[in-house]
Amino acid sequence: MAATRSTPVVLCVGIVITFLLNACNVGKHLPVKERLYAGTDIVIKADSTVSKDEQSAIQEQLATLARPKPNSQLFGFPYKVALYYLFGEPKKPKGFRSWFRRKFGQEPVLASAKAISSNIPNWEATLQNQGYFGSEVTGELKESGYKARGVYEVDIKPRFYIDSVAFLVDSTPVRKALNAAFRRTIIKKGDPYNFDNIKLERERISQAIKQRGFYYFLPDYVSILADNDSSIHRTRLYFAIKPDMPEAAGVPYSIRNVFIYPNYNLSTARQDTNVRRSYQSDDQFRIVDSTHRFDDRLFRDIVAVKPGRKYSSRVQDLTLSRFINLGAFKFVRNRFEPDQQGDSAVLDVHYYLTPYPTKSVRLEIDGTSRSNNFNGTQAIISWRNRNYFKRAELLTINANAGIEFQVGGGEQSITNYRYGIDAILSFPRLVSPVRFRYDQRQALPKTNITVGYQVIRRGGLYALNSLQTTFGYAWRQNQQVEHVFQPFNIAYVRPSNITTAFIDSAISNPFVFRQLVLIRRSEQLILSTLYSFNYNSSPRSNSPTTFRLTANVEPSGNLANLFFNKRDENGDKVIFGVPFAQFIRVDLDARLYHRVTKNVTWANRIFAGLGATYGNSKDMPLPLTKQYFVGGPNSIRAFRARAIGPGLFTRDTLREVQLFQDGGGDIRLEANTEIRAKFNKYIEGAVFVDAGNVWTYSDIGTFGPEAKFSPDFYKQIAIGTGVGLRIDLSYFLIRFDLATPLRKPYKTEGSEWVINQINFRDSAWRKQNLVFNIAVGYPF
């Protein structure tokens, strides 16, 4: 009976093996006298002046340009072609065989002598464009069984270098403009000849000429002449204006009229663009706005194209960029009308602006689930006015309310409530009695004012009340550098409703006692000044590496210390009976991104922060709102939020610690590295390692001496690793990260390193060590 039962199984296995063996014989399925293209081999024969690195780069580049691309292979076997032929020719376009071919197979790529002959001139042109003049490429098909490979021999000649660069000019206006463009040429003597760089130089010359009023000028009107000296392998380059350039391209244009239509709409276009209804502003703009919805001074700030001045493409691009980034207009379009005024060529400029609705209301409802078993919801209602003082000022008023409760906490479970209101007023200009110097060729500066009040009620334990207001400026120095200066930051934090149950629990629980001390200390007035410096590497660079740097400096209490001398019973200086904090806080956030391949990016971040207290706050930690924390979805992902430090202190293994307002540190060091791989348009994967901790600067009374920063800080670093999945929905990215600790800075069974304890089959280990994070956006 056993043998009888196994017969169908053996038969099925035999059929499958037969099919596979039949498919493996790919050659018999190919058309008669055809061979499967198996790939490209490139043999480099280079002059002694061509370095090994150059040869490798050329070989890689030519391999990328090679056509056709061979079928996918596994250990040299074209498995997708085998699957393509596995079930034979489909009989129905929508049958199983057709579906299987489309899903798993790949049509064979056949070897072609025509493809070889097509690659040769393309490769030779590529070498010539990079200065390897006279280089030659030969190639042939070499057959082996049912396969054939393209074998090429590349003879690379010495590379040519730039000997000199000259611009051929005369007294005509356009050639005078060409002469002015010479000063910023990107091609220098000694550079290797590269036609791509020469084309970039032609584009730069065209832009420079257009910025001097030549509205119709194009890059094609720039002629490039090369004089090669083969004896020394040097090239002399000459840039000139083509003699057959259209006459209009050599005429400089000036701006005659600037028309602005700030209420443009397709349904009322005829009325909104009736120039007879226009009026002239103090800046000589012609504005068609019967409702006077916008103050004329708004356009003085935005429109850099001025009547009577020469046309400039740079000024035009800046004006459009300002209109788009202003946030008041949904659509922005412009049109130029050339005309002749006497002997001069002039342009009338028309700006068609479709505004957003001035007022709007938005409701957001969020649900949260945290790794510390807290779940909750929050509602935010926002009211916006995009034109509060009729100069595109943005006033936003937000009211929020939320609840957060713990699941599975038993008798110790707690419910937190949060509610508050804030207002943000943003001016698209500098509001100051003192004029700031900024690059007016960049985006408009902003003045921001915020006022907010927030209340957090932690169950029946206590409440924290905070009132904050800020006043500051943000402006761009250039495309890479941005400054933020907030001369006034005022925050008042006051605890209230501290219950007797909370105080009684602090008597028997040292950790709760520390929390009580922190909460009582948190009543403070913070008067600080903040300066931020932001740097981004050039967005126009073709480099695979980009860099970002953010530096913050925040001193607090200096001016108050000079003008207020009244002290309380503890000896602290006070304002209206409230002690004010004195500290300086400095931090640095550096990020480096390197594009390894088209779909793989290596992302890195280093963060270092220091907060030092003095005067009124001497021997105390930073105020809670200014402390540093690590752990959580945007920090060290293998640890729960705020579960690390300061120093060797830990909250990671205590279940009840998340119930209270926990403290952070005055010093923070953190490093993160992550490999991001894009699988398709929507799905990305990641592998990451995070490391860091926080420490106290001088306070040892709250968390003990092991929390203080010391020369042995490197022995107290927490390290974690994990994998991530990201879903890119274009407008936002949803991130899922699963991580586990590699090193816990506090003692764990006598060893900080816990790699040897990893056991995914143990449910207790998984519960204690696996941390699942869900977040929106990249962590850095």
DRENVOSE-200216 format. One record per residue (C-alpha): x, y, z. Coordinates in steps of 0.02 Angstrom, whole numbers, plus 50000, padded with zeros to 5 digits. Layout:
% DRENVOSE-200216
XYZ/...
//
This chain:
% DRENVOSE-200216
500005000050000/501445012050042/502205009749870/500505012549790/500245028949885/501955035649836/501715032249649/500745048549614/502055058549708/503485050649610/502525053549449/502255072149490/504085074549535/504585065849374/503465077249271/504185092849354/505975086949325/505565083149144/504855100549119/506375108649201/507605098449100/506645103048944/506695121448992/508535120549037/508925116348857/508645134548809/509625133048647/508375121748559/506985134448585/507925148748503/507575153348321/508655144448193/510455150948184/510155163148326/511165164448486/510695170848657/511635186748702/512605182848862/513475199448897/514895211248854/516775209248877/517885224548864/519775223548843/520675239948877/522305244048789/522825261248850/524265273048829/525475273648975/524865291149020/523115284349060/523045279149243/522285262949307/520865272549390/520465281049225/520455264349135/519275256849264/518105271749252/518085270749062/517755252049065/516305254349186/515585268649083/515675259148919/514895243748998/513445254649054/513225261048875/513315243648798/511775237648705/510865226048712/510715221548895/510795202648923/509445192449007/509495189649194/510635175349243/510915164649396/512655156949404/512775159749216/511095151449178/509725162149096/508375155849213/507055168549160/507245163248978/507055145049035/505435149849125/504885159048967/504965142748868/504445131249012/502655127748956/502885130548770/502025143248658/500405150548728/498835146048634/497755159748712/498305177848747/497465177048918/497805158948961/498915151549096/500455150448982/500335168748933/500115173949114/501605163349170/502715170749035/502265188549082/502435185449268/504005174649280/504825173649109/505885185049003/505945185648814/507675180348751/508875194148700/509685188248538/511465192048488/511625203848341/513125209348241/512175225548205/512165229448391/514055227348395/514295239248249/513105251848332/514055251848496/515745255548415/515365273448352/514435277648513/515915272248619/517165281348510/516115297248522/516045295348712/517945293948721/518165308848607/516975319348713/518085315848863/519665321048773/520365304148720/520525309648539/520995296348413/520445281848522/519785266948427/518555252948467/518395236248379/517185222348420/516505205448368/515295191948422/516065176248497/514915161148500/514955147148627/513555134248614/511875142748610/512635158948682/513655173148609/514575187548692/515085204448626/516985205948642/517725223248619/519485229848613/519685248148662/521285257048613/521375272748723/522495286848666/523245300348781/521995312448852/521985330748800/521995344748930/521465362948919/522905374448873/521935390848869/520175398148858/519785413848756/518195423448712/518115431548540/517265448448557/517035465148468/516105481448501/514335474948469/513225474548625/512995455648631/514855452448612/515225465048749/514065454648858/515035439148807/516645447548864/515855451349034/515405432849053/517245427949035/517665432549216/516675418049289/517135404349167/517075386949243/518405379949125/520175382649187/521895379649113/522495362149155/520755354449165/520505338249066/519515340848906/517705336148938/516335340648816/514995339748952/515895353649047/516035363648886/514145362248861/513875368049040/514995382949004/513955387048852/512375386348958/513195397849087/513715410248952/511935410448884/511215413949057/512485427749087/512025436048923/510145434448957/510435442849125/511085457949030/509465460948935/509595449248785/507875441348799/507965430348643/509725423748667/509945404648671/511425393048708/511435387448525/512025404748476/513695401748564/515005394048449/516425383248518/518075381748425/519435369548479/521245370348423/522145354048466/524025352248480/524345333648460/526185334848503/525855340348683/524035334448695/523365351648735/521785360648676/521485379248655/519635383548670/518795398648592/517005404248628/516155415948505/514445422048450/513855413548291/513805425648144/512135418548084/511275421948250/509525429848227/509565448648238/508305449248381/509435438748492/510785452148484/509635466348541/509555471048727/507795473448795/507225484448938/505635483449042/504285496048994/502745490949095/502435478149231/500605472649240/500025462749393/498335453749401/498205447549583/496415440849566/496605431249402/495345417549373/494875408649212/493015411849240/493275430649260/494855432549156/494165446249044/493715457349191/495245453349295/496455457549154/495655473349087/497135485249084/495955500149070/495485496849250/497285496549308/498025509249426/499845513549452/500715509849615/502095520149695/503345507849617/502665510949441/501785494149430/500125493249337/498925483549450/497205477049401/496355473949570/494685482749590/494415475049762/496125480749827/496305463749905/498195465849921/499185480749981/500285487849842/501815486549954/501725467549940/502235468449757/503645480449798/504385466649908/504125452649781/504305459349605/506145461949563/505735466049381/505655485049380/505055496849242/506485505949158/507785492649196/508585480149078/507795463049064/508695449649167/508255431249169/508965429949346/507815443749409/506335435749320/506665418649397/506835426649569/505155435449551/504255419449502/505095409949644/504525423049770/502725422549708/502685403449715/503485402249889/502425416149962/500995404049998/499615416349952/499425411449769/498855394749703/499405397649524/500715409449455/500985412849269/501885426449173/501955432648994/503135444448900/502605455848759/504045462848654/503825479748571/504805493748491/504885510848573/505845522548460/507565515148434/507415504048589/506725486548610/505565485148759/504565471848851/502895472648939/502805459749079/501145452249137/500965442349300/499365432149318/499075427249501/497685415849562/497545417649752/497065404349878/495495407549980/495975420350111/495205410850257/495115392250286/494785379750425/495605362750443/495245348350562/496515334550598/496175319050702/497655307950744/497805291050826/499395285850916/500095269550982/501735270451076/502975257051122/502675260351308/500885253651289/500115270951281/498725273451154/497735288851120/496985301551003/497165319950969/496125332850877/496825348950805/495765362550729/496665376050631/496035392650567/497075401650434/497075419050362/498295420450217/498175439250201/497935445950377/498665463350350/498405463050160/500245459550125/500125440450121/500425438550308/499945421250368/499005420150533/498715402550599/497755398650758/497805380650819/496775372950958/497155355251012/496505342451135/497065324651163/496955309651276/498215295851306/497915280151408/498955265051453/498435247451401/498835233151518/499465243951660/498315236351789/498095246551947/499545257751896/498785262551730/498605281051702/497705292751582/498535308651519/497625323751450/498355337351341/497555353251276/498135370151220/498045384351096/499355393750996/499435407450866/500775409950734/500935425850632/502185425450487/502675440950388/503515438550217/504745452650257/505835459150397/504845468350531/506195477650626/506735495450666/508505489950619/508825484650439/509575467450412/510815464450275/510275449750170/510485443949992/508995451649902/509315439849756/508665425649864/506955421049934/506045433750042/506515434250226/505195430450358/504735437650527/503845425250640/502885428450801/502145414250905/501115413751064/500525397551143/499815389951301/499865371351340/499225360651485/499715342551517/498765333151652/499565316651702/498105307251776/497745311851955/499585315251992/500015332951934/499855345451792/501135355451693/500645372451625/501735381351497/501595398251414/502785402451272/503055416751152/504405419451021/504915433050902/506195430050766/506825431050588/507275418550453/508215423050295/509315415250162/511075421250132/511155411149972/510475394849904/511525384950028/511485395250188/509985399850294/509975409650458/508665409750597/508815422850734/507565423650877/508075437950993/506595434651109/506055417651173/505015418251331/504345402651414/503525400651583/503275383051652/502305379951812/501765363451892/500075362851978/498855350952061/500215339652133/499175326752226/499525319452398/499485301952320/500955306852209/501905314252357/501565298752465/502195287052329/503805297052318/504205292852500/504355274252464/504955274552284/506655282752247/506265284652062/504605293352095/505505304452218/506705309852080/505215313851970/504425324252108/506035334152129/506125337451941/504315343051934/504475354952081/506055362252003/505185364751838/504345381151889/505455393251795/505465408151682/506555405451529/507145421151438/508275415651296/508975420651126/509175407850987/510275408250833/510245394150705/511395391450557/510845379550419/511945373950275/511475362750128/512685357349993/512355364649821/510725358049744/511465359949570/512945348649605/513035332049514/514035324449656/513325308449730/513695315449904/512645328849989/512915336950158/511805346050283/512325355250440/511285363650575/512075372950721/511095380950865/511675392751003/510455397651141/510995408051292/509685411551425/509535423751569/510995435251529/510035451551509/508855447151651/510355444551765/510965462351725/509305471251756/508485461151896/509315459352066/507865454352178/508105437152257/506935424552339/507195414752501/508325402352409/509485416052347/508905414852166/508585430552066/506755432152021/505595441751906/503855444451981/504305431452112/504785417951986/506615412451969/507305413551792/508445400451714/510245403951666/511095392351543/511925391251374/511445377451254/512465373251098/512175358750978/512705352850807/511775341250686/512785335150535/512055323850400/512945315650254/512055306550112/512985296449982/512125289049830/512975272149809/511945267049658/510375273449575/509275264649703/510425263449856/510855277949973/511975277950125/511315290550254/512285296150409/511975308150553/513025314350699/512255324850838/513205333150981/512395344651108/512935352951270/511935362951395/512855371251541/511945379851684/512645394051791/512105408351903/510305405651955/510335387751888/512065382651950/512185364151998/510465361151921/509995352151761/509335361351610/507475365651615/506435350551563/505905358951401/507735361551353/508455344551401/509085331751276/508315314451258/508765298951158/507775283551109/506225282051003/505775281850817/506895296550767/508365292750880/509075276150942/507675265050879/508155249550977/507625258251139/505955265651186/505765284451192/506765292051337/507275274851397/509165278151393/510175287751520/510695299551582/512335289951593/512115272951673/510395276951739/509045266951652/507175266951632/507175252851505/506785238551625/505585247651743/503775245751691/503105260051795/504345273451746/503415279251592/501965285051701/502885300651756/503765315351679/505515308551662/507105318751645/508385319051507/510155325651502/511195341251477/512395332751355/511925322051206/513005312151086/512195301950950/512715293850785/511615285050657/511995276150495/510755268450376/510775259850206/509185263850108/508725253149958/507295257749841/506445242049776/505175250949666/504235267349656/503315264449819/504315252149927/505995255050012/507005244650133/508325249550260/509655242250376/510265253650514/511375255450668/511085268850802/512195273550950/512205286851086/511715292551260/511375307951366/512245313951524/512055327351656/513315341651657/513435345751842/511875339251931/512115322752023/510715324252149/509325318652032/510035303151948/511635299952047/513485301852004/513425288651866/512325300351765/513665313851753/514755315851599/516515309251627/518065304451526/517345286751522/515815292351425/516245280851280/515945265951395/514145271551420/513585271651239/511975262451194/511985253651025/510545246150927/510215239250755/508735234550650/507845233950483/506525245150409/505165245650279/504585262050203/503065265650095/503295281049987/501615288949945/502415304049860/501625316849977/502265308050132/503225292550182/502645279550310/504065271050403/504095254350495/505685250350592/506025234650695/507565235950806/508465227150948/509865232651066/511655226951037/512385235851187/511505242151343/512545254951437/511905249351607/512445232551678/511465217651611/511975201451694/513755207951704/513935212651520/513445228151422/513525218951257/511965208551235/512245201551060/512485184051128/510775185051213/509805187651051/508485173951038/507035177550922/506165161250973/506025166851156/504415176751183/505095184451344/506645190651252/505585197551109/504455206851229/505935214651320/507075218451172/506125220351008/505525238150979/504335241750836/504245259850777/502955267550661/503285285250602/503035297250458/504565303050360/506385297950370/507215297950542/508565309650473/
//
